[in-house]
Amino acid sequence: MISFKPIGIVHNPVEKLPVQPVFAERDYTVEIEIFPEFSKGLYRLEKFSHIIVVMYFHKSKGYSLIVKPHFDNELRGVFATRSPNRPNPIAISTVKLEKVAGNLIYVKNLDAYDGTPVLDIKPHSPVVDCPESKNAKYTRCKVAGDEIRR
């Protein structure tokens, strides 16, 4: 048995979410509340421009092992997609960090519903998190303030 204890919760005023944060039609701000017993873990998080939010998709209803991705007509295995309906509905989103205020984190365009449990926060590192990909249509990395498309 594997179990997780959420470290926080998403407060999102947006009801119609983008498929991925990068595809948001307009910028919006989302508040992530980190529970008090975990707030010391936010120390110096504001030094990063982007963070990776790991969440539990609590509204996910079942899954299929073969799915059609949002931006493709080719059927794929669920593990070859970013579908939210998975055997373990764990979600990751890389988002722009606006600010940290006490136990609150403000980010841009998080693709999670209001009330989504947050399992972890990690700083985004272009060196580690943006390796060159030959299979992806494009890769977007932010390095030294410049956006790079490979």
C-alpha positions as CSV (number, residue, x, y, z in Angstrom):
1,M,0.0,0.0,0.0
2,I,1.3,3.4,-0.9
3,S,-0.3,6.5,0.6
4,F,0.4,10.2,0.4
5,K,-0.4,13.1,2.6
6,P,-1.2,16.3,0.7
7,I,1.1,19.2,1.6
8,G,-1.4,21.7,0.3
9,I,-4.4,22.6,-1.9
10,V,-5.1,24.5,-5.1
11,H,-7.3,27.6,-5.0
12,N,-8.2,28.2,-8.6
13,P,-10.9,30.8,-9.7
14,V,-10.8,29.5,-13.3
15,E,-13.4,26.8,-14.2
16,K,-12.4,26.2,-17.8
17,L,-8.8,25.0,-17.6
18,P,-6.3,24.8,-20.5
19,V,-5.2,21.4,-21.6
20,Q,-1.7,22.4,-20.4
21,P,-0.5,25.6,-18.7
22,V,1.5,26.7,-21.8
23,F,-1.8,26.7,-23.9
24,A,-3.8,29.0,-21.6
25,E,-5.7,31.5,-23.8
26,R,-5.0,34.3,-21.2
27,D,-2.9,34.5,-18.1
28,Y,-4.6,33.9,-14.8
29,T,-3.2,33.5,-11.3
30,V,-3.7,30.5,-9.1
31,E,-3.0,30.3,-5.3
32,I,-1.5,27.2,-3.9
33,E,-2.0,27.0,-0.1
34,I,0.7,25.0,1.6
35,F,-0.5,23.6,5.0
36,P,1.2,25.2,8.0
37,E,3.2,22.1,9.0
38,F,4.9,22.2,5.6
39,S,5.4,25.9,5.1
40,K,9.1,25.9,6.3
41,G,9.8,23.8,3.1
42,L,9.1,27.0,1.0
43,Y,12.2,28.7,2.3
44,R,14.0,30.3,-0.8
45,L,11.5,28.9,-3.3
46,E,11.1,32.5,-4.6
47,K,14.6,32.3,-6.1
48,F,13.2,30.2,-8.9
49,S,11.2,31.5,-11.9
50,H,9.3,28.3,-12.4
51,I,8.1,25.4,-10.3
52,I,6.9,21.9,-10.8
53,V,3.6,21.1,-9.0
54,V,2.8,17.5,-8.3
55,M,-0.9,16.9,-7.7
56,Y,-3.5,14.2,-7.2
57,F,-6.3,14.5,-9.8
58,H,-9.1,14.0,-7.4
59,K,-11.8,14.5,-10.1
60,S,-10.3,11.9,-12.5
61,K,-12.9,9.2,-13.3
62,G,-11.4,5.9,-14.3
63,Y,-8.9,5.4,-17.1
64,S,-8.3,3.6,-20.4
65,L,-5.0,2.1,-21.4
66,I,-5.5,3.3,-25.0
67,V,-6.4,6.9,-25.5
68,K,-6.5,9.6,-28.2
69,P,-4.4,12.6,-27.1
70,H,-5.8,16.2,-27.3
71,F,-3.5,17.3,-30.1
72,D,-3.2,14.1,-32.2
73,N,-5.5,11.7,-34.0
74,E,-3.3,8.7,-33.4
75,L,-4.3,6.3,-30.6
76,R,-1.6,5.8,-28.0
77,G,-1.1,4.0,-24.7
78,V,-2.0,6.2,-21.8
79,F,1.7,6.3,-20.7
80,A,2.6,7.9,-24.1
81,T,0.2,10.8,-23.3
82,R,-0.4,13.5,-20.7
83,S,-4.0,12.3,-20.2
84,P,-5.4,13.1,-16.7
85,N,-7.2,9.8,-16.6
86,R,-4.6,7.3,-15.5
87,P,-4.2,4.2,-13.3
88,N,-2.7,6.5,-10.7
89,P,-4.1,10.0,-11.3
90,I,-0.9,11.9,-10.5
91,A,-0.5,15.2,-12.3
92,I,2.6,17.4,-12.9
93,S,2.6,20.9,-14.2
94,T,5.4,23.3,-14.7
95,V,4.3,26.9,-14.0
96,K,5.7,30.4,-13.7
97,L,6.1,31.3,-10.0
98,E,4.8,34.8,-9.3
99,K,5.5,35.1,-5.6
100,V,5.6,33.3,-2.3
101,A,3.8,35.0,0.6
102,G,4.0,33.0,3.9
103,N,2.4,29.6,3.2
104,L,0.8,30.8,-0.1
105,I,2.4,30.3,-3.6
106,Y,1.0,32.3,-6.5
107,V,1.6,30.8,-10.0
108,K,0.4,31.4,-13.5
109,N,-2.0,29.2,-15.5
110,L,-2.0,26.1,-13.3
111,D,-4.2,23.4,-15.0
112,A,-5.8,22.1,-11.8
113,Y,-9.3,22.5,-10.4
114,D,-10.1,24.4,-7.3
115,G,-9.6,21.9,-4.4
116,T,-7.0,19.8,-6.1
117,P,-4.6,18.2,-3.5
118,V,-1.0,19.1,-3.9
119,L,1.5,16.3,-3.2
120,D,4.8,18.1,-3.8
121,I,6.5,21.2,-5.1
122,K,9.9,21.1,-6.9
123,P,11.9,23.9,-8.4
124,H,12.2,23.8,-12.2
125,S,15.7,23.6,-13.5
126,P,16.3,24.1,-17.2
127,V,19.5,22.0,-17.1
128,V,17.8,19.0,-15.5
129,D,14.2,19.4,-16.7
130,C,14.7,20.3,-20.3
131,P,16.9,17.7,-21.9
132,E,17.0,17.7,-25.7
133,S,14.2,15.7,-27.1
134,K,14.3,14.2,-30.6
135,N,10.8,12.8,-30.4
136,A,8.8,15.9,-29.2
137,K,7.5,18.3,-31.7
138,Y,9.2,21.1,-29.8
139,T,10.7,21.7,-26.4
140,R,10.4,25.0,-24.6
141,C,13.1,25.8,-22.0
142,K,13.8,29.0,-20.2
143,V,17.5,29.5,-19.8
144,A,19.1,32.7,-18.4
145,G,15.9,34.7,-19.1
146,D,15.6,33.6,-22.7
147,E,13.0,31.3,-24.0
148,I,14.6,28.7,-26.3
149,R,12.7,26.4,-28.7
150,R,14.5,23.4,-29.8
